[in-house]
Amino acid sequence: MNNDRINCVLIDFDGTLTTQDTTYTLIMALLRKRPWLIFKVFRYLALIAWFHSGEPLQESKNACIHVLLQGLTNDKLTIALDDFDRSVQKLLRPQLLDLIKEKVISGYIVLVVTASPD
């Protein structure tokens, strides 16, 4: 029996590592690559604006992102994710970035996760 322990830190992304939910930022980055899809996702965007929490909000976010990812080429996805990354940089909490660096230096495995159900 192996008694070696692996130290691990889990950090939630939206609202923990970042100062706010970044779903809208992701949706806009994806939509900029294929703006004509606004007509397909408008209903989901309206539902996202309407619901403030709970399962209907999460289902609307997931459905919207699904439509925007469907059929997207890898090249356009890479560009969209680079845009998303640039936008999210200013939302990152410096103190948590410092904590991540500290834990990695100390030998911890650091996983940034999402609490989204899907």
C-alpha positions, 0 to 999 in steps of 0.5 A: 500500500502506497502512503504517499500523499499528493497535496492538491489545491482546487480553485473555482474560476468564476467569482473566485479566481476572477472578480466576476462571472466570465460567461458573458465574456466568453459568449461575446468572444465566441460571437465575435467570430460568427456574429450572424449567430446572434439570431440563434442565441438571442433567446438564450441571452435574454434568458441569461439576462432574466435569470439571476441564479439557479438551474435555468440560468446555468442551462441558458448559459450552457445552451448558448455556448453550445450553439456558439461552439457547434461547427466552430473551426479550431482556428476560430476557437483559438482566436476566440479563446485568445480574445477571452484570455486577454479580456479575463486577465484584468478580472484575475485576483492578484492575491490568488495568483500569488497563492497559486504560485506559492502552492506550485513552488511548494509542490502542490498540484493546483487545479482551476475548476468550474462549479458548472454542472455540465 
